[in-house]
């Protein structure tokens, strides 16, 4: 399950940012996951819950924003939004789509506290 390694990498980045910017606690983590990224949001959420224990993000809420997949037909130039990355163009019927959007896995934002006091 590569979601676990992604969650570990995300936690490493969050800890690195905490050191660089001097924040003590992360309250909210927002990630964007593309439809064609091969990341299962539910599995990633579970993996994040497991790796955040004992970290500055131990109490953080994870928000996952879905990024729609976009293909552009190489035959006719039509832009379309299929559920899978390999799909027939609805305009010309060709199987020649180029992925323009949907592979993303991005840390979009963190909501943090400067200290541990609540």
N, C-alpha and C positions, 0 to 999 in steps of 0.2 A: 504494500500500500504506500504509494508515494505521497499521499496526503500527510503522513506522519513526518517525512523528511521535509516537506514544505512548511509544516507547522514549526518544526525545530529551527529551520532557517529563518522563519519569520520572527520567532522568539529571540534568536541571536541578533537579528537586526534591531528589534525593539530594545534589547539590553544595551546594544552599542549606542543607539540614539539616546537612551537614558544617561549613559556615561558622558556622551558628548555634550548634551544639553542640560544636564543637571536636574532632571526630574526624578521623583522618587516613586511615583505610582501612576499606572496607566488605568484609566477608567473605561475607555472605549477604544476599540480597534476596528477600523473600517477597511475591508479588503474588497477588491473588485475581482471577480472570477468570470472569465470569458466562457461562453457556451461551448467553445471548441478547445478548451484548455486541458481536457481530460482530468479535471479535478472534480470530484464528487463533493458538492458543498456540505452535505451531511457528514461525510467521513472526515472532511477537513475540520469541521466544527468539533467533532469528537476528539480528533487528534490535538487540536489547539487546547481544548479543555485539559487534556492529559499533560501537555508540555508547559502550560502556564503556571502550574503549581510551584510555589516557592519563589516565583519571580516577581518583578515589579508590576507584572500584569496579572497577578494571581486572582484578582477580583474583577478583571476587565470583562466588559460585555463585548462579544464579537458580533460585528454587523457585516453581513456578506451582501454585496451588491452584485446582481447578475448583469453581465455585459452581453448583450445580444450578438449573435453571430451574423456576419454580413459576408456574402459572396458576391463577386463580380464575374459575370460570364466573360470568358476570354474570346468567345466566338462573336457575341453580339453586343457586349458592353453593358448588359442589363444588370442592375443591382438587385439582389434578392436576399431574403432572410429565412433560410431553411433551419430546421431543427437539427440537422446533421451536417458535417462539413463537406460531405460528398453528396451532391444532389443535382438532379436535372434542372437546367434553367427553365423557369416557367414561361419565358418569352420565346425561346427557340428550341428547347428540348435537348440541347447539348449538355454533355457531362464535362464541362470545361470551366468550372468555377474556381476562382482564385480567392483565397481567404483574405479579406480586407480587415476584418475585426472579429474577435472572439477567442483569441489565444491568450488573452491577458491573464495575469495573476499579479495584482498590484496592491501594495500597501498604500491606501489613499490617505488615511489620516489617523492620528492618535489624539485622544483627549486625555490630558495628563494633569497631575497635581505636582506642585513644586516641592511639597514636603509630605511626610507621613501623617501629619496631624489632621484629624477629622472633626 
